[in-house]
Amino acid sequence: MRLIRMVAIFTLLPMVAAVGGLLMISNADEIQWGYEGDGGPSEWAELAPEFSICGEGKAQSPIDIRDAVEAALVDIAFHYGETANNIVNNGHTIQVDVDTGSHIVYNGITYDLLQFHFHAPSEHTIAGEAAPMEIHFVHKDRNSNNLAVVGILLSEGESANEAYAPIIDNMPTEAGAANAMGDELALAELLPERRGYFTYQGSLTTPPCSEVARWLLLDTPVALSSAQVAAYRAIYDGNARPLQPLGERDLLHTGH
C-alpha cells in the first residue's frame, strides 16, 4: 500500500472555495502537510500561522466517542439528490464533488452539501475502537460560515455495497487526478437506514483545523466489502488525524 502523499493541493478542494473566508489560507498551495513524518499532525500548527489552532484549539476533532449523554435531539432531515460530478484525488483523500441542491436541515438550519470524502482508518473511534474507514459529508450553513459534518463509520462486510460502487470503481489513483462519475450516484443510498447520531461541537480534521463544525456522527455503520475497503486503502492508508481531547465539550447521543 502506498503511504500518504505529502502534497497539499488545496486548489482542488471545492470546500475551500465554497467556504471562502472561513478557510483563509495564504499560499496554501505551497504548504505541505501530511499524516506522518515531516509535516505530520504533530507539526501542523507550526507549518503556517493560519494553522496555529491545530495545536492551540480547545474544540478539535476527531474524538473518541464514549460516555455520551442521552438526549432528546431533533432528527437530521436529509434532502439528498443525485450527482454525476467528479471524483477527485486531492493529494490527501478521495473526494466527491456534488451537484448543488443536496442539503440537510438540522435544528431549523439549512446546510448545503459541498462534498464528501474518506479516511482510513476511521478518525472517530467508539470506545477506543476504530472502524476500517469513515466518510464525511461536509455541509455549509447558507447564512454563515458554520459547517455541519455528517460522519459515518464504514465497516467491512462480505458483500459489495452497490451504492458505493460508482465511487470505488472510479477512484483516481494519482494525486491531482479527477475522474468523471461513471453512473448517477444516489446520495441517500450511501446512508444507513437508522440515523441516530452522536453530536458535539468540533473542528475540521485537516489544516487549518477551524473550529466551526457541528459534528453529527451516525451511530449505525455502513458495510463495504473487504475488496472495496482494500481498493481505497491501496490509495490512502493512514489518512486519519490522531484523536483530540473532548475537554469540557458536551457529547450527546440519540438513538432511533
Accessible surface in RSA format (square Angstrom, percent):
REM  Atomic radii and reference values for relative SASA: ProtOr
REM  Chains: A
REM  Algorithm: Lee & Richards
REM  Probe-radius: 1.40
REM  Slices: 20
REM RES _ NUM      All-atoms   Total-Side   Main-Chain    Non-polar    All polar
REM                ABS   REL    ABS   REL    ABS   REL    ABS   REL    ABS   REL
RES MET A   1   150.90  78.1  77.59  51.4  73.30 174.5  79.23  67.4  71.67  95.0
RES ARG A   2    86.85  36.5  80.22  40.9   6.63  15.8  70.97  97.0  15.88   9.6
RES LEU A   3   128.22  71.4 115.75  82.8  12.47  31.3 115.75  81.3  12.47  33.6
RES ILE A   4    10.96   6.2   3.29   2.4   7.68  18.5   3.29   2.4   7.68  20.8
RES ARG A   5    72.52  30.4  65.52  33.4   7.00  16.7  21.39  29.2  51.12  31.0
RES MET A   6    57.57  29.8  51.78  34.3   5.79  13.8  51.56  43.8   6.01   8.0
RES VAL A   7    64.68  42.6  64.67  58.5   0.01   0.0  64.68  56.2   0.00   0.0
RES ALA A   8     5.86   5.4   0.32   0.5   5.54  12.6   0.32   0.4   5.54  14.7
RES ILE A   9    36.99  21.1  34.17  25.5   2.82   6.8  36.13  26.0   0.87   2.4
RES PHE A  10    12.20   6.1   8.85   5.5   3.34   8.7   9.16   5.6   3.04   8.7
RES THR A  11   110.91  78.9  74.15  75.2  36.76  87.6  69.43  93.3  41.48  62.7
RES LEU A  12    57.82  32.2  51.05  36.5   6.76  17.0  55.14  38.7   2.68   7.2
RES LEU A  13    27.94  15.6  24.73  17.7   3.21   8.1  24.92  17.5   3.02   8.1
RES PRO A  14    46.05  33.6  37.78  34.4   8.27  30.0  44.76  37.0   1.29   8.0
RES MET A  15    16.06   8.3  16.06  10.6   0.00   0.0  16.06  13.7   0.00   0.0
RES VAL A  16    34.51  22.7  33.00  29.9   1.50   3.6  33.00  28.7   1.50   4.1
RES ALA A  17    85.55  78.7  56.01  86.4  29.54  67.2  66.40  93.5  19.16  50.7
RES ALA A  18    49.84  45.8  20.54  31.7  29.30  66.6  31.92  45.0  17.92  47.5
RES VAL A  19     3.25   2.1   0.00   0.0   3.25   7.8   0.15   0.1   3.10   8.4
RES GLY A  20    36.75  45.3   0.00   N/A  36.75  45.3  31.61  86.7   5.14  11.5
RES GLY A  21    48.56  59.9   0.00   N/A  48.56  59.9  25.84  70.9  22.72  50.9
RES LEU A  22    29.05  16.2  10.81   7.7  18.24  45.9  15.70  11.0  13.34  35.9
RES LEU A  23     5.21   2.9   2.39   1.7   2.82   7.1   2.85   2.0   2.36   6.4
RES MET A  24   146.97  76.1 129.90  86.0  17.07  40.6 105.13  89.4  41.84  55.4
RES ILE A  25    28.01  15.9   1.74   1.3  26.28  63.3   2.41   1.7  25.60  69.5
RES SER A  26    66.27  56.0  52.88  70.6  13.39  30.8  46.18  98.3  20.08  28.1
RES ASN A  27   101.40  69.9  87.66  84.7  13.73  33.1  12.89  31.0  88.50  85.5
RES ALA A  28    13.34  12.3  10.34  16.0   3.00   6.8  10.34  14.6   3.00   8.0
RES ASP A  29    88.39  61.9  65.69  65.4  22.70  53.7  15.73  37.0  72.66  72.5
RES GLU A  30   130.16  74.7 102.10  77.2  28.06  66.8  41.08  79.5  89.08  72.7
RES ILE A  31    21.58  12.3  17.13  12.8   4.45  10.7  21.27  15.3   0.31   0.8
RES GLN A  32   115.03  64.3 106.98  78.2   8.05  19.2  22.24  47.3  92.79  70.4
RES TRP A  33     3.66   1.5   3.66   1.8   0.00   0.0   3.66   1.9   0.00   0.0
RES GLY A  34     0.00   0.0   0.00   N/A   0.00   0.0   0.00   0.0   0.00   0.0
RES TYR A  35    21.58  10.1   2.77   1.6  18.81  48.9   1.50   1.1  20.08  24.7
RES GLU A  36    80.83  46.4  71.87  54.4   8.96  21.3  40.40  78.1  40.43  33.0
RES GLY A  37    60.25  74.3   0.00   N/A  60.25  74.3  42.61 116.9  17.63  39.5
RES ASP A  38   119.43  83.7 112.48 111.9   6.95  16.4  34.95  82.3  84.47  84.2
RES GLY A  39     5.41   6.7   0.00   N/A   5.41   6.7   3.34   9.2   2.07   4.6
RES GLY A  40     2.39   3.0   0.00   N/A   2.39   3.0   2.39   6.6   0.00   0.0
RES PRO A  41    31.35  22.8  16.91  15.4  14.44  52.5  17.26  14.2  14.09  87.6
RES SER A  42   106.84  90.3  69.72  93.0  37.13  85.5  59.26 126.2  47.58  66.7
RES GLU A  43    59.23  34.0  59.23  44.8   0.00   0.0  15.30  29.6  43.93  35.9
RES TRP A  44     0.23   0.1   0.23   0.1   0.00   0.0   0.23   0.1   0.00   0.0
RES ALA A  45    30.32  27.9  19.36  29.9  10.96  24.9  19.36  27.3  10.96  29.0
RES GLU A  46   143.93  82.6 108.49  82.1  35.44  84.4  47.91  92.7  96.02  78.4
RES LEU A  47    60.67  33.8  32.65  23.4  28.02  70.4  35.48  24.9  25.19  67.8
RES ALA A  48    11.62  10.7   5.41   8.3   6.21  14.1  11.42  16.1   0.19   0.5
RES PRO A  49   119.96  87.4 100.21  91.4  19.74  71.8 110.51  91.2   9.45  58.7
RES GLU A  50    54.40  31.2  34.60  26.2  19.80  47.1  31.74  61.4  22.66  18.5
RES PHE A  51     0.00   0.0   0.00   0.0   0.00   0.0   0.00   0.0   0.00   0.0
RES SER A  52    39.55  33.4  39.25  52.4   0.30   0.7  17.97  38.3  21.58  30.2
RES ILE A  53    54.21  30.8  53.09  39.6   1.12   2.7  53.78  38.7   0.43   1.2
RES CYS A  54    12.26   9.3   1.43   1.6  10.83  25.4   1.55   3.9  10.71  11.5
RES GLY A  55    57.51  70.9   0.00   N/A  57.51  70.9  24.47  67.2  33.04  74.0
RES GLU A  56   124.63  71.6 108.20  81.9  16.44  39.1  48.95  94.7  75.69  61.8
RES GLY A  57    19.64  24.2   0.00   N/A  19.64  24.2   4.96  13.6  14.68  32.9
RES LYS A  58   179.30  87.5 162.14  99.5  17.16  40.9 112.29 101.1  67.01  71.4
RES ALA A  59    18.46  17.0  18.46  28.5   0.00   0.0  18.46  26.0   0.00   0.0
RES GLN A  60     5.76   3.2   4.69   3.4   1.07   2.6   4.69  10.0   1.07   0.8
RES SER A  61     0.00   0.0   0.00   0.0   0.00   0.0   0.00   0.0   0.00   0.0
RES PRO A  62     0.00   0.0   0.00   0.0   0.00   0.0   0.00   0.0   0.00   0.0
RES ILE A  63     1.11   0.6   1.11   0.8   0.00   0.0   1.11   0.8   0.00   0.0
RES ASP A  64    31.44  22.0  22.19  22.1   9.25  21.9  17.68  41.6  13.76  13.7
RES ILE A  65     3.71   2.1   2.04   1.5   1.67   4.0   2.04   1.5   1.67   4.5
RES ARG A  66   125.62  52.7 112.87  57.5  12.75  30.3  49.14  67.2  76.48  46.4
RES ASP A  67   134.11  93.9  96.31  95.9  37.80  89.4  40.67  95.7  93.44  93.2
RES ALA A  68    25.43  23.4   3.98   6.1  21.45  48.8   3.98   5.6  21.45  56.8
RES VAL A  69    92.98  61.2  88.43  80.1   4.55  11.0  92.98  80.8   0.00   0.0
RES GLU A  70   119.63  68.7  97.88  74.0  21.76  51.8  64.13 124.0  55.50  45.3
RES ALA A  71    35.42  32.6  17.80  27.5  17.62  40.1  28.62  40.3   6.80  18.0
RES ALA A  72   113.36 104.2  68.75 106.1  44.62 101.5  79.13 111.4  34.23  90.7
RES LEU A  73    38.67  21.5  21.96  15.7  16.71  42.0  24.80  17.4  13.87  37.3
RES VAL A  74    72.06  47.4  63.18  57.2   8.88  21.4  70.68  61.4   1.38   3.7
RES ASP A  75    93.80  65.7  80.19  79.8  13.60  32.2  28.47  67.0  65.32  65.1
RES ILE A  76    12.72   7.2   0.11   0.1  12.61  30.4   0.11   0.1  12.61  34.2
RES ALA A  77    41.19  37.9  33.78  52.1   7.41  16.9  41.19  58.0   0.00   0.0
RES PHE A  78    30.33  15.2   3.39   2.1  26.94  70.1   3.39   2.1  26.94  77.1
RES HIS A  79    90.51  49.5  79.75  55.4  10.75  27.5  58.54  60.3  31.97  37.2
RES TYR A  80    28.45  13.3   0.02   0.0  28.44  74.0   1.10   0.8  27.35  33.7
RES GLY A  81    37.19  45.9   0.00   N/A  37.19  45.9  33.60  92.2   3.59   8.0
RES GLU A  82    99.78  57.3  79.40  60.1  20.38  48.5  23.69  45.8  76.10  62.1
RES THR A  83     0.73   0.5   0.47   0.5   0.26   0.6   0.73   1.0   0.00   0.0
RES ALA A  84    47.02  43.2  32.14  49.6  14.87  33.8  32.57  45.9  14.45  38.3
RES ASN A  85    51.48  35.5  48.13  46.5   3.34   8.1   6.73  16.2  44.75  43.2
RES ASN A  86    68.37  47.2  66.70  64.5   1.67   4.0   3.59   8.6  64.78  62.6
RES ILE A  87     0.00   0.0   0.00   0.0   0.00   0.0   0.00   0.0   0.00   0.0
RES VAL A  88     8.25   5.4   8.25   7.5   0.00   0.0   8.25   7.2   0.00   0.0
RES ASN A  89     0.16   0.1   0.16   0.2   0.00   0.0   0.00   0.0   0.16   0.2
RES ASN A  90     2.31   1.6   1.83   1.8   0.49   1.2   0.23   0.6   2.08   2.0
RES GLY A  91     0.00   0.0   0.00   N/A   0.00   0.0   0.00   0.0   0.00   0.0
RES HIS A  92     8.41   4.6   8.23   5.7   0.18   0.5   8.23   8.5   0.18   0.2
RES THR A  93     9.96   7.1   9.96  10.1   0.00   0.0   9.96  13.4   0.00   0.0
RES ILE A  94     0.00   0.0   0.00   0.0   0.00   0.0   0.00   0.0   0.00   0.0
RES GLN A  95     1.64   0.9   1.64   1.2   0.00   0.0   0.00   0.0   1.64   1.2
RES VAL A  96     0.00   0.0   0.00   0.0   0.00   0.0   0.00   0.0   0.00   0.0
RES ASP A  97    24.73  17.3  24.73  24.6   0.00   0.0  13.01  30.6  11.72  11.7
RES VAL A  98    15.33  10.1   0.84   0.8  14.49  34.9   0.84   0.7  14.49  39.3
RES ASP A  99    59.52  41.7  54.37  54.1   5.15  12.2  24.50  57.7  35.02  34.9
RES THR A 100   140.06  99.6 114.47 116.0  25.59  61.0  85.95 115.4  54.11  81.8
RES GLY A 101    53.39  65.8   0.00   N/A  53.39  65.8  36.90 101.3  16.49  36.9
RES SER A 102     7.65   6.5   4.20   5.6   3.45   8.0   0.87   1.8   6.78   9.5
RES HIS A 103    37.66  20.6  37.66  26.2   0.00   0.0  24.29  25.0  13.36  15.5
RES ILE A 104     0.00   0.0   0.00   0.0   0.00   0.0   0.00   0.0   0.00   0.0
RES VAL A 105    44.47  29.3  42.52  38.5   1.95   4.7  42.52  36.9   1.95   5.3
RES TYR A 106    11.59   5.4  11.09   6.3   0.50   1.3   5.81   4.4   5.78   7.1
RES ASN A 107    96.09  66.3  66.36  64.1  29.73  71.6  24.65  59.3  71.44  69.1
RES GLY A 108    73.15  90.2   0.00   N/A  73.15  90.2  33.73  92.6  39.42  88.3
RES ILE A 109    67.83  38.6  64.63  48.2   3.20   7.7  67.83  48.8   0.00   0.0
RES THR A 110    34.59  24.6  29.40  29.8   5.19  12.4   7.42  10.0  27.17  41.1
RES TYR A 111    13.64   6.4  13.64   7.8   0.00   0.0   0.00   0.0  13.64  16.8
RES ASP A 112    40.67  28.5  40.67  40.5   0.00   0.0  17.90  42.1  22.77  22.7
RES LEU A 113     8.39   4.7   0.00   0.0   8.39  21.1   0.00   0.0   8.39  22.6
RES LEU A 114    29.36  16.4  19.82  14.2   9.54  24.0  22.32  15.7   7.04  18.9
RES GLN A 115     2.37   1.3   2.37   1.7   0.00   0.0   0.00   0.0   2.37   1.8
RES PHE A 116     0.00   0.0   0.00   0.0   0.00   0.0   0.00   0.0   0.00   0.0
RES HIS A 117    21.43  11.7  21.43  14.9   0.00   0.0  13.88  14.3   7.55   8.8
RES PHE A 118     0.92   0.5   0.92   0.6   0.00   0.0   0.92   0.6   0.00   0.0
RES HIS A 119     2.25   1.2   2.25   1.6   0.00   0.0   2.24   2.3   0.02   0.0
RES ALA A 120     0.00   0.0   0.00   0.0   0.00   0.0   0.00   0.0   0.00   0.0
RES PRO A 121    43.70  31.8  43.70  39.8   0.00   0.0  43.70  36.1   0.00   0.0
RES SER A 122     4.60   3.9   0.00   0.0   4.60  10.6   0.00   0.0   4.60   6.4
RES GLU A 123     2.65   1.5   0.00   0.0   2.65   6.3   0.36   0.7   2.29   1.9
RES HIS A 124     0.03   0.0   0.00   0.0   0.03   0.1   0.00   0.0   0.03   0.0
RES THR A 125    11.18   8.0  11.18  11.3   0.00   0.0  11.18  15.0   0.00   0.0
RES ILE A 126    63.65  36.2  61.26  45.6   2.39   5.8  61.26  44.1   2.39   6.5
RES ALA A 127    64.11  58.9  44.55  68.7  19.56  44.5  44.55  62.7  19.56  51.8
RES GLY A 128    48.82  60.2   0.00   N/A  48.82  60.2  19.93  54.7  28.89  64.7
RES GLU A 129   126.13  72.4 122.51  92.7   3.61   8.6  44.79  86.6  81.33  66.4
RES ALA A 130    46.88  43.1  25.90  40.0  20.98  47.7  26.28  37.0  20.59  54.6
RES ALA A 131    15.66  14.4   9.39  14.5   6.27  14.3  14.43  20.3   1.23   3.2
RES PRO A 132    36.22  26.4  31.61  28.8   4.61  16.7  35.76  29.5   0.46   2.9
RES MET A 133     0.00   0.0   0.00   0.0   0.00   0.0   0.00   0.0   0.00   0.0
RES GLU A 134     0.00   0.0   0.00   0.0   0.00   0.0   0.00   0.0   0.00   0.0
RES ILE A 135     0.00   0.0   0.00   0.0   0.00   0.0   0.00   0.0   0.00   0.0
RES HIS A 136     2.40   1.3   2.40   1.7   0.00   0.0   0.14   0.1   2.26   2.6
RES PHE A 137     0.00   0.0   0.00   0.0   0.00   0.0   0.00   0.0   0.00   0.0
RES VAL A 138     4.09   2.7   4.09   3.7   0.00   0.0   4.09   3.5   0.00   0.0
RES HIS A 139     0.00   0.0   0.00   0.0   0.00   0.0   0.00   0.0   0.00   0.0
RES LYS A 140    36.41  17.8  35.78  22.0   0.63   1.5  15.05  13.5  21.36  22.8
RES ASP A 141    11.05   7.7  11.03  11.0   0.02   0.0   0.00   0.0  11.05  11.0
RES ARG A 142   132.73  55.7  99.83  50.9  32.90  78.3  39.77  54.3  92.97  56.3
RES ASN A 143   141.60  97.6 104.82 101.3  36.79  88.6  35.76  86.1 105.84 102.3
RES SER A 144    41.32  34.9  27.90  37.2  13.42  30.9  40.57  86.4   0.75   1.0
RES ASN A 145    67.62  46.6  62.65  60.5   4.98  12.0  11.42  27.5  56.21  54.3
RES ASN A 146    74.12  51.1  74.12  71.6   0.00   0.0   9.37  22.6  64.75  62.6
RES LEU A 147     1.00   0.6   0.00   0.0   1.00   2.5   0.00   0.0   1.00   2.7
RES ALA A 148     0.00   0.0   0.00   0.0   0.00   0.0   0.00   0.0   0.00   0.0
RES VAL A 149     3.85   2.5   3.85   3.5   0.00   0.0   3.85   3.3   0.00   0.0
RES VAL A 150     0.00   0.0   0.00   0.0   0.00   0.0   0.00   0.0   0.00   0.0
RES GLY A 151     0.00   0.0   0.00   N/A   0.00   0.0   0.00   0.0   0.00   0.0
RES ILE A 152     0.00   0.0   0.00   0.0   0.00   0.0   0.00   0.0   0.00   0.0
RES LEU A 153    17.52   9.8  17.46  12.5   0.06   0.2  17.46  12.3   0.06   0.2
RES LEU A 154     0.00   0.0   0.00   0.0   0.00   0.0   0.00   0.0   0.00   0.0
RES SER A 155    34.84  29.4  34.84  46.5   0.00   0.0  26.39  56.2   8.45  11.8
RES GLU A 156    96.18  55.2  65.78  49.8  30.40  72.4  16.52  32.0  79.66  65.0
RES GLY A 157    24.35  30.0   0.00   N/A  24.35  30.0  19.62  53.8   4.73  10.6
RES GLU A 158   179.45 103.0 141.52 107.1  37.93  90.3  61.73 119.4 117.72  96.1
RES SER A 159    87.40  73.9  73.18  97.7  14.22  32.8  42.88  91.3  44.52  62.4
RES ALA A 160    54.78  50.4  35.12  54.2  19.66  44.7  35.12  49.5  19.66  52.1
RES ASN A 161    29.13  20.1  22.71  21.9   6.42  15.5   8.65  20.8  20.49  19.8
RES GLU A 162   131.68  75.6 119.06  90.1  12.62  30.1  66.38 128.4  65.30  53.3
RES ALA A 163    21.76  20.0   8.79  13.6  12.98  29.5  17.49  24.6   4.27  11.3
RES TYR A 164     0.00   0.0   0.00   0.0   0.00   0.0   0.00   0.0   0.00   0.0
RES ALA A 165    18.93  17.4  18.80  29.0   0.12   0.3  18.93  26.7   0.00   0.0
RES PRO A 166    17.32  12.6  14.95  13.6   2.38   8.6  17.31  14.3   0.01   0.1
RES ILE A 167     0.00   0.0   0.00   0.0   0.00   0.0   0.00   0.0   0.00   0.0
RES ILE A 168    16.73   9.5   8.13   6.1   8.60  20.7   8.13   5.9   8.60  23.3
RES ASP A 169   110.63  77.5  75.05  74.7  35.58  84.1  28.14  66.2  82.50  82.3
RES ASN A 170    35.73  24.6  32.43  31.3   3.30   7.9   3.30   7.9  32.43  31.3
RES MET A 171    20.09  10.4   5.17   3.4  14.93  35.5   4.87   4.1  15.22  20.2
RES PRO A 172     6.04   4.4   1.69   1.5   4.35  15.8   6.04   5.0   0.00   0.0
RES THR A 173    73.41  52.2  70.34  71.3   3.07   7.3  49.74  66.8  23.68  35.8
RES GLU A 174    96.32  55.3  95.90  72.5   0.43   1.0  48.11  93.1  48.21  39.4
RES ALA A 175    29.20  26.8   6.49  10.0  22.71  51.7   6.49   9.1  22.71  60.2
RES GLY A 176    37.03  45.7   0.00   N/A  37.03  45.7  13.13  36.0  23.90  53.5
RES ALA A 177    36.00  33.1  27.45  42.4   8.55  19.5  35.58  50.1   0.43   1.1
RES ALA A 178    54.80  50.4  24.38  37.6  30.43  69.2  24.55  34.6  30.25  80.1
RES ASN A 179    56.14  38.7  52.24  50.5   3.90   9.4  11.73  28.2  44.41  42.9
RES ALA A 180    73.06  67.2  57.76  89.1  15.30  34.8  57.76  81.3  15.30  40.5
RES MET A 181    13.76   7.1   0.00   0.0  13.76  32.8   0.00   0.0  13.76  18.2
RES GLY A 182    55.38  68.3   0.00   N/A  55.38  68.3  27.26  74.8  28.12  63.0
RES ASP A 183    91.12  63.8  84.21  83.8   6.91  16.3  23.96  56.4  67.17  67.0
RES GLU A 184   105.38  60.5  86.27  65.3  19.11  45.5  49.41  95.6  55.97  45.7
RES LEU A 185     1.86   1.0   1.50   1.1   0.35   0.9   1.86   1.3   0.00   0.0
RES ALA A 186    28.23  26.0  22.09  34.1   6.14  14.0  22.54  31.7   5.69  15.1
RES LEU A 187     0.79   0.4   0.75   0.5   0.04   0.1   0.75   0.5   0.04   0.1
RES ALA A 188    42.35  38.9  38.61  59.6   3.74   8.5  38.79  54.6   3.56   9.4
RES GLU A 189   117.20  67.3  97.50  73.8  19.71  46.9  37.90  73.3  79.30  64.7
RES LEU A 190     0.10   0.1   0.00   0.0   0.10   0.3   0.10   0.1   0.00   0.0
RES LEU A 191    13.34   7.4   0.00   0.0  13.34  33.5   0.00   0.0  13.34  35.9
RES PRO A 192     9.39   6.8   2.66   2.4   6.73  24.4   9.39   7.8   0.00   0.0
RES GLU A 193   174.34 100.1 143.17 108.3  31.17  74.2  61.51 119.0 112.83  92.1
RES ARG A 194   142.30  59.7 138.19  70.4   4.11   9.8  57.07  78.0  85.23  51.7
RES ARG A 195    77.07  32.4  71.73  36.6   5.34  12.7  22.53  30.8  54.53  33.1
RES GLY A 196     0.31   0.4   0.00   N/A   0.31   0.4   0.18   0.5   0.13   0.3
RES TYR A 197     0.10   0.0   0.10   0.1   0.00   0.0   0.10   0.1   0.00   0.0
RES PHE A 198    27.39  13.7  26.96  16.7   0.42   1.1  26.98  16.4   0.40   1.2
RES THR A 199     2.51   1.8   2.23   2.3   0.28   0.7   2.23   3.0   0.28   0.4
RES TYR A 200     1.25   0.6   1.02   0.6   0.23   0.6   1.25   0.9   0.00   0.0
RES GLN A 201    69.61  38.9  67.25  49.1   2.37   5.6  41.04  87.3  28.58  21.7
RES GLY A 202     0.02   0.0   0.00   N/A   0.02   0.0   0.00   0.0   0.02   0.1
RES SER A 203     0.00   0.0   0.00   0.0   0.00   0.0   0.00   0.0   0.00   0.0
RES LEU A 204    10.47   5.8   8.42   6.0   2.05   5.1  10.47   7.4   0.00   0.0
RES THR A 205     7.55   5.4   3.87   3.9   3.68   8.8   0.00   0.0   7.55  11.4
RES THR A 206    30.33  21.6  30.33  30.7   0.00   0.0  13.41  18.0  16.92  25.6
RES PRO A 207     3.14   2.3   0.00   0.0   3.14  11.4   0.00   0.0   3.14  19.5
RES PRO A 208     8.29   6.0   8.18   7.5   0.11   0.4   8.18   6.8   0.11   0.7
RES CYS A 209     0.00   0.0   0.00   0.0   0.00   0.0   0.00   0.0   0.00   0.0
RES SER A 210    15.54  13.1  12.51  16.7   3.03   7.0   9.11  19.4   6.43   9.0
RES GLU A 211    54.19  31.1  31.46  23.8  22.73  54.1  10.22  19.8  43.97  35.9
RES VAL A 212    29.20  19.2  26.57  24.1   2.63   6.3  28.52  24.8   0.68   1.8
RES ALA A 213     0.00   0.0   0.00   0.0   0.00   0.0   0.00   0.0   0.00   0.0
RES ARG A 214    69.38  29.1  69.04  35.2   0.34   0.8  12.76  17.4  56.62  34.3
RES TRP A 215     4.11   1.6   4.11   2.0   0.00   0.0   4.11   2.2   0.00   0.0
RES LEU A 216     0.00   0.0   0.00   0.0   0.00   0.0   0.00   0.0   0.00   0.0
RES LEU A 217     1.01   0.6   1.01   0.7   0.00   0.0   1.01   0.7   0.00   0.0
RES LEU A 218     2.94   1.6   0.00   0.0   2.94   7.4   0.00   0.0   2.94   7.9
RES ASP A 219    48.23  33.8  19.62  19.5  28.61  67.7  13.91  32.7  34.32  34.2
RES THR A 220    36.07  25.7  35.05  35.5   1.02   2.4  29.38  39.5   6.69  10.1
RES PRO A 221    70.94  51.7  58.01  52.9  12.93  47.0  58.42  48.2  12.52  77.8
RES VAL A 222    14.82   9.8  11.28  10.2   3.55   8.5  14.82  12.9   0.00   0.0
RES ALA A 223    48.81  44.9  38.52  59.4  10.29  23.4  38.52  54.2  10.29  27.3
RES LEU A 224     0.00   0.0   0.00   0.0   0.00   0.0   0.00   0.0   0.00   0.0
RES SER A 225     8.43   7.1   8.43  11.2   0.00   0.0   7.16  15.3   1.27   1.8
RES SER A 226    60.95  51.5  57.28  76.4   3.68   8.5  23.67  50.4  37.28  52.2
RES ALA A 227    72.60  66.7  60.23  92.9  12.37  28.1  67.53  95.1   5.06  13.4
RES GLN A 228    13.91   7.8  12.65   9.2   1.25   3.0  10.04  21.4   3.87   2.9
RES VAL A 229     5.76   3.8   5.76   5.2   0.00   0.0   5.76   5.0   0.00   0.0
RES ALA A 230    48.42  44.5  43.88  67.7   4.54  10.3  46.61  65.6   1.81   4.8
RES ALA A 231    37.41  34.4  25.74  39.7  11.67  26.5  34.91  49.2   2.49   6.6
RES TYR A 232     0.42   0.2   0.42   0.2   0.00   0.0   0.42   0.3   0.00   0.0
RES ARG A 233    51.95  21.8  51.95  26.5   0.00   0.0   7.66  10.5  44.29  26.8
RES ALA A 234    48.77  44.8  42.82  66.1   5.96  13.5  42.82  60.3   5.96  15.8
RES ILE A 235    10.67   6.1   8.12   6.1   2.54   6.1   8.12   5.9   2.54   6.9
RES TYR A 236     1.66   0.8   1.66   0.9   0.00   0.0   1.65   1.2   0.01   0.0
RES ASP A 237    42.91  30.1  32.66  32.5  10.26  24.3   2.92   6.9  39.99  39.9
RES GLY A 238    31.16  38.4   0.00   N/A  31.16  38.4  23.03  63.2   8.14  18.2
RES ASN A 239     0.00   0.0   0.00   0.0   0.00   0.0   0.00   0.0   0.00   0.0
RES ALA A 240    22.18  20.4   8.68  13.4  13.50  30.7   8.68  12.2  13.50  35.8
RES ARG A 241    10.80   4.5   6.89   3.5   3.91   9.3   0.08   0.1  10.72   6.5
RES PRO A 242    74.30  54.1  63.15  57.6  11.15  40.5  74.30  61.3   0.00   0.0
RES LEU A 243    79.14  44.1  55.97  40.0  23.17  58.2  55.97  39.3  23.17  62.3
RES GLN A 244    36.41  20.4  29.43  21.5   6.98  16.6   1.75   3.7  34.66  26.3
RES PRO A 245   107.97  78.7  92.95  84.7  15.02  54.6 104.38  86.2   3.59  22.3
RES LEU A 246    51.11  28.5  45.03  32.2   6.09  15.3  45.03  31.6   6.09  16.4
RES GLY A 247    57.85  71.3   0.00   N/A  57.85  71.3  33.72  92.5  24.13  54.1
RES GLU A 248   178.91 102.7 147.13 111.3  31.79  75.7  71.24 137.8 107.68  87.9
RES ARG A 249    38.04  16.0  22.56  11.5  15.48  36.9  29.10  39.8   8.94   5.4
RES ASP A 250   109.35  76.6  97.48  97.0  11.87  28.1  19.10  45.0  90.25  90.0
RES LEU A 251     6.23   3.5   1.58   1.1   4.66  11.7   1.58   1.1   4.66  12.5
RES LEU A 252    47.74  26.6  47.74  34.2   0.00   0.0  47.74  33.5   0.00   0.0
RES HIS A 253    25.12  13.7  25.12  17.5   0.00   0.0  22.75  23.4   2.37   2.8
RES THR A 254    11.85   8.4  10.37  10.5   1.47   3.5   1.47   2.0  10.37  15.7
RES GLY A 255    42.13  52.0   0.00   N/A  42.13  52.0  11.33  31.1  30.80  69.0
RES HIS A 256    93.69  51.2  68.61  47.7  25.08  64.2  76.14  78.5  17.55  20.4
END  Absolute sums over single chains surface
CHAIN  1 A    10718.7       8032.2       2686.5       5745.5       4973.3
END  Absolute sums over all chains
TOTAL         10718.7       8032.2       2686.5       5745.5       4973.3
